[in-house]
Amino acid sequence: MYINYNTVNGIEYGTLTNSVRSGRKVGKSDRVYLGRVIDKERGIFKSRDRGLFTYDLKTNTFGSVPAEYETPSLQRKTKYPRRAALVVSFGDVFLLDEYLRKSGLQQAVDAIGYRNPDTLKALLAFYILTFHANCHAEDWWQLTYARYLYPKAQMASQRISEALADIGSEDAKRRFFREYLKFLEAIRPALVSEGIDDGVLIDSSGLPNAVHFPLTAVNNHNGVISQEVRLIYVVQQHTGLPLFFRYVAGNVIDVSTITRTVAELKANGVNTKFAILDAGYYTEVNADALIDAGISFMARLKSNFKVYQRAVKNYLSGLESKENAVIYNNRLVYVKCIPCRIGKKEDKPAYAYLCKDMAMRHEQEKKLIERAGDESLSGADIFDDLQKQGVFVLITTRKVSKDKLLPLYYMRDQVEKIFELCKQDGKILPVNVENENTFRGHLMMTFIAAAVLKLMSDKLSKTSLTTESMFMILHEQHALVYDEEFITTEPVKKMNEAYKAFTLRCPETITRKAT
């Protein structure tokens, strides 16, 4: 038995082969494909089925590669050697690294305690700066300044999977959040409106995927059927920054997750005093649980609750009056505060705010009249429905002035903005992982990426740049690689605008560190 080596397109492959003699002829049989040759002397190979592994011909045994082993970059055997890459993309990696360190957020990332810090830093930069799948991470690392900033990073696909499995562990998650919550406390605004402090926004979003593990389940969300995992995010009310995340199986409904979410927040040191919830989270049982836990809340009521029905029945006819008129976001809204009782026994005092959005009413009115025409209905037939168009009811355990009510409630849009960051710039979708372990790490990386992008987006609010445009422009600033230093190319106007927003100066030269 021997290993037959064969080079295809400049890449060497190995096949375990057994020689068989038949008369005067010697043939080959029982071939076992070993895959690409990584290290011939140490017997290290890589294949799609086995990943990275060792094979000992003397003992005919397969083994695992030590965790600390660094996979060398792919070198094709060609007639003419490839020229060295002496120009790398520089600006985006440089600015991100400087910002993470100077803002103090890098300390929270380091608290994860991954055994190879360079891999963690390079992987986070890859998540933030690119839209590519993780299988392209090594190519990106090779051609950017990240290769020199994080020289010990292991960016091969298998190493990334191992890193994600470790980063997503419960221990790593708790280590990160201990430091991250300290970071948020340090940047917390000194003044908050309406005397409501430590407010949080809670919402969930589906992550459609075809990964087969127990969390993937069929979900019916607003009539849309999909195979998904439900991701729950908690966002700080006054900063709009992601505060915490949880995930549940796709078929778990929102109302059953709120108490556990609040319990996890408390266990991690976040004593929530006020929560703004989506309508899907409100039930009488949840209202009791939140109030008993000392948590005030605000939520929109669905029309099937008694409080909603009573408010509409008793107060809708007189809602459109001078004293109830409020202007919000260039829209006229009528708002009336109605004291009420909530909870399973209706023994908890609260306030129902009956609202009618006139702009929304006119939009829905048009649709209703069009439907009446299609169905040959008279004005009398649709009169009662017309009165309810644009009507909604907010419930809150704290009395809020009418002019502050809607701005406070619509702060929950910040959760949607965070989900948008995750799904677009933070590349949480598509879910492209092997198992639940790597999925947890993927969620951790996208959470951190979302926090970084939100912080940087706030810094860019007074400029002409977005995080996406900024990184795209800075990616085109390069550095020339010399033996002892890097020489950066001249930044153009937009690049200088980005550096100025983060109070950074682009260096002309950077001394290379010995590796």
Protein Blocks (a to p, Z undefined) as FASTA:
>chain_A
ZZddddeehiacddddddddehjbccdehiacebjcfblmnopacdfklopadddfklop
acdddfklccdddddddfbdcdddfbdcfklmmmmmmmmmmnommmmmmmnopablmlmm
mmmmmmmmpccdfklmmmmmmmmmklmmmmmbcfbfklmmmmmmmmmpmklmmmmmmmmm
mmmmmmgcfbdghhighiacddddddddfbdcfklccddeehiacddddddddddfklop
afbdcdddfklcfklmmmmmmmmmmmnopacfbdcddfklpcfklmmmmmmnopacdddd
dfkbmklmmmmmmmmmmmmcfklpcceehiacddddddddedjkopaccdddddddfklm
mmmmmmmmmmmmmnopafklmmmmmmmgoiacdddfbdcdfklmmmmmmmmmmmmmmmmm
mmmmnomaccddfblmlmmmmmmmmmmmmmmmmmmmmmmmmmcbdfklmmmmmmmpccdd
dfkbccdddddfklmmmmmmnopacdfbdcdddZZ
